[in-house]
Amino acid sequence: MTRSRNVLFVGESPPDDEHGHPLGVGIARLIKRSLRDHGFNPNPIDNWRDCGWSFDFSINDAQFEISLASTAETNLWMLQITCTNEPGVIARLCGKRSVDHSDDIHEIASTVHETLQSNGYTDLRWCLDGYPDDGESTPEPVHPHGKAT
């Protein structure tokens, strides 16, 4: 079961007249607009831990969040897509079951990938549930169940 989908990518964030810090709100706005154009209904963008940007949205009963932050390297970004309303340890001990949202996360990741590529971002490295390093990443989001994209 996919808990998160993470991507590293390279490129400049478009300037933003409203928010100068932290960097990246231009990329967050670009992704949010693309998701909205693909039928999702994202909520407003929030400052994420004063080091990046995030926004959330629902698909049926599932709540998803996209978080974006710059890394220590110039113009290197990390974005994470995750389902935020999965039951925690105590809820699972009390019988609440996790739901597999792999298909939804893959659909979101595919839209994000298309958006980043079509806007000139490069060196995309995708990974399931971990850091997308050279050994564990793929150049595009691969479905965790081996389904065709």
Secondary structure, 3 states (H helix, E strand, C coil): CCCEEEEEEECCCCCCCCCCCCCCHHHHHHHHHHHHHCCCCCCCCEEECCCEEEEEEEECCEEEEEEEEECCCCCEEEEEEEECCCCCHHHHHCCCCCCCCHHHHHHHHHHHHHHHHHCCCEEEEEEECCCCCCCCCECCCCCCCCCCC
